Amino acid sequence: MASHIATNTRVSLDELLEFVRPRHRAILLTRRADGSPQGSPLTCGVDDSGRIVVSTYPERAKTTNAKRDSRVSLIVLSDDWNDAWVQIDGTAEVLDSPDSVEPLVEYFRNIAGEHPDWDEYRAAMVRQGKSIIRITPERWGPVATGGFPAHLAPKD
């Protein structure tokens, strides 16, 4: 079995957003009232302004926490567990219904494309009281893959 060597690739903001756009699995880390971390697995996307966006409900812990303390971190994962990932730190903004409706339309379009009935979608977002969290990236680690350190690679 071949050894897999870990990688760490530094990227610009534009490269980061290109990496995130096709990846929709993430863990959002917010802070509880006592300051301890709270993790939420979720689906995310990138909006037209380069923010990472998350559809949610106002009652969720992540929403309450992000409203109280806008400093958040997001770990964006590839579909394949052993593929690349990145941690992004940023500032969260929470929009509740009805202000969230048009940003939720943009979220849906950027992740899944066109909806067959946008009026129905908008009505459902209002009926469900959906919120959206928009995260402005401020700092991010390298795009990384797991594996062995290069100095442990077998020599051919």
C-alpha positions, 0 to 999 in steps of 0.5 A, a space after each residue: 500500500 502506497 503512503 499518502 503524504 500530507 499536503 498544506 497549500 496556502 491559497 488566496 481568498 479567490 482560491 479559497 472561495 473556488 475551493 469551497 464552492 463545490 464543497 457543501 459539507 462543513 462543521 460550524 464552530 460557534 461559542 456558547 455563552 460560557 465561551 466553550 465551543 459548539 460544533 454544528 455539522 451543516 450544508 454551506 455555500 458561497 454567495 455572490 459577495 464571497 461569503 460562506 452561507 448557511 441556511 438555518 432556523 432561529 432556534 438553533 444553537 449555532 444561530 443563537 451563538 452567532 448572534 451573541 458572538 459573531 466570531 466563528 470558524 468553519 471547517 469545510 470538508 470534501 465529500 471524500 473523507 480523506 480528501 482536502 479540507 480547510 478551516 476558515 475563521 470569520 465574522 457571522 451575520 444572521 438574517 432572520 425571516 423575512 430579511 433572509 428570504 432573498 439571501 436564501 434564494 441566492 443560497 439555493 441557486 448557488 448550491 443547487 441551481 434553479 428552483 421549479 417555483 421560486 414563489 413557492 420556495 419564498 413562501 416556504 422560507 417565510 412559513 418555516 421562519 428560516 434564517 441565514 448565517 453569512 460568514 465573511 472569511 477573515 483568516 484561513 488555514 492552508 487547504 490541507 490533506 491528511 497523511 504522513 509527513 513528507 520526511 516519513 515517505 518511503 524512499 524509492 
